[in-house]
């Protein structure tokens, strides 16, 4: 299995940037629930990172099993040399501003959590995808499929995915008829069948097809 590397982070460090973060989101495609973003900053000045050894579990969250993601999440969120933040934007806000803008807003919220920590002056963003954060006056680089290439983005993808999955498991308890614990709101056959039978619930994205037809 190919693992993300630190090439992009090293390039930024050589250019003089000191506080580099990776940003990724989870939940742009589902028909229900929020979109969640995570921001991750490794303290390079105190941490001698060797991705294939010390953090060999880090990879694109989609390439990991649920158990692997949970294990990685615990390590990442408890590590003393890692700063991280999470941003959540609800399905109601998604319907108001569209999913792309909602994903950007979630990233801004996640970034704000890291920036708000003592002596954290983020000066370089590595973003998964083909867009940058328009309202943020910080040097940025978008990396297509960054979650499978860039170490910090991959770490962010894990935190975002686990956070969102846990939220959907909670929603499953409130709306068990939709099976959110299994498909996390994505458009599976079982989910479509539930929509046909019960119609949408409060956490469905009303502007998404086929939810919109109801």
N, C-alpha and C positions, 0 to 999 in steps of 0.2 A: 504493500500500500504506500503510495506516494504521500509524503508529509509536507506541510507548509514549511517555509524557511524564513530566515531573518534578512534576506537580501535587501528588501525595501527599507527595513528599519536601519540597517547599516548604512545605506545610501544617504538617508536623512541625517543620521548622526555625523557622517563625514562632511555634510553641507553645513554643519553647525547647529542643527536643531537638537534640542535637549529633552523635551517632553513630547514623545511620540505616542499616539494612541491608534488603536484599531477600532473600527466601528462596523457593526453588522446588525441586521434585523431578522426577525422571524415572524412569519404570519402575513405576508403580503397577499398570498393566494387564497387563504381560507374564505369560506362563506360566512363565518361567524367568529366572534371574539375579537380581541384587540390585536394591534400590531405592537411588537416589543422589540426594542433595540438595546444593545449593550455596547459599552465603551470600555476598552481595556488598555491600561498603561503598565508596562513592565519597567521597573526601576533599573535601568541598564547600568547606572553608576555603582550599584551595590550587588547586582545579580549577574553572575557569569553564566549566561544562558548557553546551553547546549541542547537545542531542541530535540535531537534524536535520542538523547540519553535522559536528561533531567525531566523533560516534558514530552516524552515520546507519545503520550496519549493525545496530544493536541492535533486535531485535524478538522476538516470541514464537518460540522455537526451532522450533516446528512449521511456521512460515511461511517458514523458511529452508531452502535446500538443504544437503546435507551439506558441500559445499565452502564455502558461506557461513558455516556454523556453525564449521567448522575455522578459517577466517580470523578470525572474530570472537573465537573462543576464544583465539587467540594474542595478539590485541591486549589483551583483557581481563586475561588472566593475567600479562602482562608489563608492564602499565602501572604506572608508579611511584606514581600517585595512586589506585590501587584496591587495597583489601584484600579477600581472598576466602578461602573455605574450602570443603572438600568433606566430606560425610559419607556413608558407605556401610554399608548393612545387608544382610546376606546373605539368600539365599532360605531358609536354615534358620531364621533368626531371624524372618523373615516368617511362616513356618508356625507358629511358637510364639506370636507376639503379635498376629497379623493385619496386613494390609497398611497400614491407617490408622495404627496405632501404630508400625509400622516406618517409615513415611514421616515421622512426627513425630520419631522417634528419629534418623533420618538428618539431619533439619534441626537438631536439638539438637547433633549431632556437628559439623555444618558451622559452626554458630554458635560453638561452642566453639573452633574453630580461629581465628576472627576475634577473639574475646574474648581469646584467649591471646597475641595480638600486643602488643608494648609500647604502653602508654598507650591501649589500645583499651577503652573502656567503652561498650559498645553500650547505648543507652537507648531505641531504638524499632525494632520489627520490622514489616516489611510482608510479609505471607505470602500466597502464591497459594493460593486455595481458600476454603473456608467454615469453617475451623477455626483455632484458635490452639494454641499449645504450653502445655498445662496446667501443666507443671512449671517453667516459666520465669517468674520474677518481673520481667519487663520489659514496658513498655507495648507492646501489639501491635494490629495491625489486619489483619484478613483481607480480601482483595480477590478476589472471584470473577472468574475470567479475568484475574487480575492480570498474567499473563505477556504479555498483549496490550495492557495499559493502563499499567502502572507500570514506569518505566525500570529501577529497581534489580532488580525481580523478573524482568524480561525478560533482563537480563544474567545473573542466576542461572540462569534456564532454559537458557541456552546452555551455561554451564559444566557444569551437571548432565547435560544431554543428551549432550554430547561425551564427558564422562568415562564415562558408562554405555555409550555406543556402542563406545568403545575397549575396555572390559572385555569386551563381548559378542564383539567381533572376536577377542580372545584366546581366549575360550571356544570359538569356532568352530574354532580350530586343534586344540583338545583333543577336541572332539566334532563333527567335520565333517559327520556324517550328519544333523544337525538343521538345518543352514543358518543358524545364529545370525548370521552376518555379514550376511545379507540381511534377516531380519525382526527381529533383535535380541530374540528371545524372544516376540514378540507372536503372537497366535493366528491366523496365516494358514492358508490351505488347505495349503500346503506343510508348515507346521509340524505341523498335525493329521495329515497323511499320515505324517510321520516318527514321530510318537508311536504311531500305529497299527502301524507296521512294527517299530520298535525299542523301544517303551516309553520311559518317562522315564529321564533320566540324573540324575546327582547334583545338578545345578544347577536342576532343575525344581522348581517350587513344588508340593509334594505336596497342599496343601489347595485348590489351584485346579482348577476344572473346565475341561477334561476330564482333566487329569493325575490327579486323585483316583480316577478310575474304574479306573486301572491298579494 
